[in-house]
Amino acid sequence: MTIIAVLGLGEAGGLIAADLRAAGVDVRGYDPLPETEPNTSSAAEAIAGADLVLSLTTAEAALDAVRSALAALRPGQLYADANTSSAGLKRELAALVGGAGAVFADIALMSPVPGHGLRTPALVSGAGADAAVAVLAPLGMPIEPIGNEPGDAAQRKLLRSVLWKGLAAAIVESMEAARAAGQEEWMEAEAIALLESADRALMTRMIDGSRRHARRRALEMDAAADQLRELGVPPRIAEASAAWLRALDAPS
């Protein structure tokens, strides 16, 4: 039976641990919070004998999780960090794990875990990428190896986060302003039409048009920010957009 130690049994860790158990895995879970109902009393106990150590804590706790695991890791054991953190932190974790003789894998979960659980699409990089695929893919995780450098998977995820979370923030701000102006239904239709029309040509127009008309568009976003203030909506995205446009207009 495959043995997987899961460090961190919060929302993501708890869901993935439950799916692993359903897939026939011997899951040894540890979390310092008793309300998560860990079935081991320490990280060391969870790690002992595990084929894979899977860290699903938080980015803030990822380093502490590795440090708590170092004394228990055995040579050649696979340690996979699936927390959302920077490529730099992943490389730091990889160095610590490698220094203990274990093998590190940087896993980036590319969709929200709620609703997907173990079937959350993932990218993996690092020296342990292929080993992580060998353990997790047969259990149902759609996991793609992308290279041997720790941090490469995390980098791809965070590059995409700039787009998706930034786009979501822009939609939230525009809808808040539209609601305040009594134009919510119209604005919703505009946003949906834009998303439905997305293709390579639209992306090219957005990038090229922003560079070519940066000064004029910066002034337009200044006006948009003023409009949002009149509506009582903080223009966080509007002001950031104006700043980016002015940066594009600045002499190189």
N, C-alpha and C positions, 0 to 999 in steps of 0.2 A: 504494500500500500504506500502510495506517495505521502510523504509527510511535509507539510508546509507550515512554517511559523509565520503568523501574521502579527506584526507589531503595530498596534493602533486599531482599535475596534469601534471607532466612531461611525459616522454615516457610511462612508465609502468602505472602510475596513470591515465593518459589520456585515454589509451586503455581500461583499466579495467572499468573506469567510463563510457565510451561510451557503453561497452557491458552490464553493469548493467542497464543503461537507456533502452537499447534495450530489456532487459529482464523484463521491467516494473517497475523498481525500481525508487523511488524518490531520485535522487543523489544530494547531497548538497556538492559541491566541493569547496575547498579552497586551494589557493597557493599564496604566496606573490608576485610571478612574474605575472604581468598583461598579458603577452603574452600567458599564459596558459589558459586564459579566464575562471577564476573562476566564479561561479554563486552565491557566498556568499562573504561578505566583510571581514570576519574574521573567525578564527578557531572556536570561540565561537558560531557564528551564524550557522556555518555548523553543529556543534555538537548538538545544541539544538533540542531535540525531536528525535534524530537518534536512530534507533534500533542497529546500529553497527557503530563504528568509525573505519575507515580503514586507517592506516598510510602508505602511499607509497611515502615518501619523499626521503631521502637518508640516509645511515647509519650515516653520519655526522650530519644530521639535525633531526634525530629521537628523540634525547633527548630534543631539543628545541621544537619539535612538541608536545611532551607529556607535557612539562612545560606550553606551551601556551594553552593546553586543560584542565589542572587540574581544574581551577576555573569553567569551564562549565560542567564538567562531573557530572552526577547525580549518586546516589547510585544504584548499580546493572547494570549500563550501560556497554556495551561490547566495549572494546577498543582492537583492533587487530593491531599489528605492523608487517608489511610484508616487512620490509627493510632487506637487507642483512647485518647483523652485528653479532658480537660475542655473544656467550651464556651469557657472563658476562654482556654485555650491555642490553640484553633482560631481565635479572634478575633485573637489576637496573630500567628499565622501568616498569617492573611488580610491583616492590615495590612502585614506585611513583603512579601508577594507583590504586593499592590496597589501598594505604594511603588515596586516595580520595573517597574510597568506591566503585569504579568501578571494573570491572572484566577484566583481561588481557588475551589475546591470542597471542602466538608467532607463526606467520605464516611464513613458508619458501617456497618460490616459487621455484620449482625444475626444471624449464625449462625457457628459455628466454620468456618474455612476448610478444614481437613482433611475430606475427604469431599464438599466442595462446589466448591472451587477457584473458578474464575471465576463459577460459578453460585451463589455465596454471595449471599443476599438482602441488599440494601443500601438505605439512605436517603442522600439527598444534599441539601445546602443550600448557600447562598452564591451569590455573583454568577455563578459558573461551573456552577451545578447543571444547567441545561438543556443546556449544552455537554457536561458529563460524561455525561449520559444519552444524548446523540446519538452519542457515541463508544462507550460501553460496552454499551448495550442491544443494538445490532445484533450485538455479539460474543457475546451470551449471558448477560450479567449482568442479573438481575432487580433493577433499580435504580429507586427512586421519588423524584422530586424533592418536597421539602416546604417550599420557600421560599427567599428570597434572603438570609437572615441566616446567616453562618458561625457554627457552634456549635449550631444547632438540631438537626442530625442527631446530633451527639455527645451533646447533652443527652438526647434520647430514648433513645439506647442505654444511657446510664449510669443513667437513671431505671429502666429495665427491669432493669439489672444488679443494682440494690439488691434487687429482688424475687427474681430467679432465683438469683443467687449467695448471697443471704441464705437463701433457701429450701433451697438445696443444703447450705449450712453447717449449718442446723438439722437436716436429714435425716442428715448425716454424724454430728453430735453425738449425736442420739437413737439411731442405729444402733450407734455405739461403746458407748454406755451399755447398750443392749439386749444386745449381744454379751457385755459383761462380766457382765450379770445372767443370761445363759442364756436370753434371751427374743428372740433375733434374728428368728426366723421370725414370731413374733406381731407384732413391731414393724414388720417389713416389710409384712405384710398391712394393718396399721393405716395406714401411710403411703400405700400404694397406694390403699386405699379413700378416704382423704381427697382425694388428687389426682383420682381418678375422679369424685368428687362435686362438684368445683369448678364453681361457676356464680356469677352475680351475687348471688343470694340468700345464698350462703355467704360471699362477700366482705363483704356488708353486715352479716351477723351477726358476723363477725370484728371489723370496725371498730367497730360500735355496741356490741357486747358488751365489747370492750376498754375503751372509754370509760366505759361504765355500771358495770362491775365491776372497775375498775382496781385498787383497793386490795386486794380479795380475791385477784385474780389475781396481783398482785405477791407476796403472801405465798405463794401456791402455787408461784410460780417460785423463791422463796427455798428452799422445801422441795425443789423439784426440783434446784436447784443443790447442796444438801446431799447429796441422794441420789447425784448424779453424783460428788461428791468421795468418798463412801463406796465407790463402784465404781472409783475411780481414774481417772476421766475429767474433765479440766478443763472446768468449766461455762461456757464462753465465751458461747455463745448464750443459755443459761439466765439468766446474770447480766445480759446486755444486755437481755433481754426484761423482767426485773424492773425494770431502770432505766427502760425506756421506759414501763412501766405506772405507775411512780411519777410520771413526768413528766406522764402523762395525768391523774393524780389530783391533781396540784398545782393550787392556785388560780390562775386566769388573771389 
